[in-house]
Amino acid sequence: MELSVLGLACSPRRHGNTTILLHHAMEQVRALGHRGETVYVTELDFSQCQGCNACSVKGICKFKDDIQVLSERLVAADRIILAAPIFFMGVNAQTKAMVDRMQPFWAKKYLLKQPIIEDPSRLPRRGLFFSAAGTNREEVFDCAKKTVQTFFNMFDIKYAGDCLYKGVDDAGEIRRHATAFAEVKQAVTELLT
Ligand SMILES: Cc1cc2nc3c(=O)[nH]c(=O)nc-3n(C[C@H](O)[C@H](O)[C@H](O)COP(=O)(O)O)c2cc1C
């Protein structure tokens, strides 16, 4: 069965490390006969969550912008790959701003007790997290992983694994990594089987 895979390129660097990993992943998606679509999150035009809680009433945000289209794609996809760099020990601000705007789904699920995915035969959906960090600090991915896990969980996406690379700083440096591309390929293959 052909699966649809949504890739979220969250780095502001179009040719940065995490986007390179995502492109490699999407090549493998297509090589395996599935459908892949990449959304460049930093090119979307959207407001930041104001915490007004208007979405608590009906699960609908007061802002009408690119997040609406992205939300539809997040619901429609069978698999998700989120690729985001580490900025100040967490996901970069653009990624976090996007995740915060998904609060209407949190309200739907936990306050209004409505399903995010109407058809249970589509579950479990699964997702991967790719990241890169300039330093070699042991805990450098901890906060980001928690954010992505919470985001996935809200959308009924099982956190299927991650490909996380430390000590990778300059744009494109990941190309010189000894194992990253093979690991990404393997993770994608497992994601789709
Ligand atoms: C604003 C900013 C903050 C950063 N903060 C961290 C950090 O806290 N820890 C770290 O290891 N690297 C940090 N970095 C380095 C990036 O994580 C690193 O360059 C990474 O490879 C970027 O991935 P990208 O090319 O996909 O954007 C930071 C970079 C920027 C621009």
PDBQT file of the ligand as one rigid body, heavy atoms in Angstrom, charges set to zero:
ROOT
HETATM    1  C1  LIG A 201      20.673  30.652  17.268  1.00  0.00    +0.000 C 
HETATM    2  C2  LIG A 201      21.438  29.374  17.341  1.00  0.00    +0.000 A 
HETATM    3  C3  LIG A 201      21.464  28.675  18.525  1.00  0.00    +0.000 A 
HETATM    4  C4  LIG A 201      22.147  27.462  18.627  1.00  0.00    +0.000 A 
HETATM    5  N1  LIG A 201      22.143  26.796  19.811  1.00  0.00    +0.000 NA
HETATM    6  C5  LIG A 201      22.803  25.624  19.926  1.00  0.00    +0.000 A 
HETATM    7  C6  LIG A 201      22.807  24.920  21.169  1.00  0.00    +0.000 A 
HETATM    8  O1  LIG A 201      22.203  25.323  22.153  1.00  0.00    +0.000 OA
HETATM    9  N2  LIG A 201      23.508  23.767  21.236  1.00  0.00    +0.000 N 
HETATM   10  C7  LIG A 201      24.191  23.268  20.165  1.00  0.00    +0.000 A 
HETATM   11  O2  LIG A 201      24.805  22.217  20.283  1.00  0.00    +0.000 OA
HETATM   12  N3  LIG A 201      24.186  23.912  18.965  1.00  0.00    +0.000 NA
HETATM   13  C8  LIG A 201      23.504  25.067  18.818  1.00  0.00    +0.000 A 
HETATM   14  N4  LIG A 201      23.485  25.730  17.609  1.00  0.00    +0.000 N 
HETATM   15  C9  LIG A 201      24.157  25.112  16.432  1.00  0.00    +0.000 C 
HETATM   16  C10 LIG A 201      23.170  24.348  15.521  1.00  0.00    +0.000 C 
HETATM   17  O3  LIG A 201      22.442  23.390  16.247  1.00  0.00    +0.000 OA
HETATM   18  C11 LIG A 201      23.939  23.641  14.400  1.00  0.00    +0.000 C 
HETATM   19  O4  LIG A 201      24.574  24.617  13.594  1.00  0.00    +0.000 OA
HETATM   20  C12 LIG A 201      23.100  22.745  13.537  1.00  0.00    +0.000 C 
HETATM   21  O5  LIG A 201      23.932  21.988  12.686  1.00  0.00    +0.000 OA
HETATM   22  C13 LIG A 201      22.089  23.530  12.696  1.00  0.00    +0.000 C 
HETATM   23  O6  LIG A 201      21.322  22.651  11.904  1.00  0.00    +0.000 OA
HETATM   24  P1  LIG A 201      20.748  23.149  10.469  1.00  0.00    +0.000 P 
HETATM   25  O7  LIG A 201      21.944  23.268   9.558  1.00  0.00    +0.000 OA
HETATM   26  O8  LIG A 201      19.822  22.067  10.057  1.00  0.00    +0.000 OA
HETATM   27  O9  LIG A 201      20.061  24.445  10.685  1.00  0.00    +0.000 OA
HETATM   28  C14 LIG A 201      22.829  26.939  17.492  1.00  0.00    +0.000 A 
HETATM   29  C15 LIG A 201      22.789  27.662  16.283  1.00  0.00    +0.000 A 
HETATM   30  C16 LIG A 201      22.109  28.861  16.215  1.00  0.00    +0.000 A 
HETATM   31  C17 LIG A 201      22.080  29.609  14.904  1.00  0.00    +0.000 C 
ENDROOT
TORSDOF 0
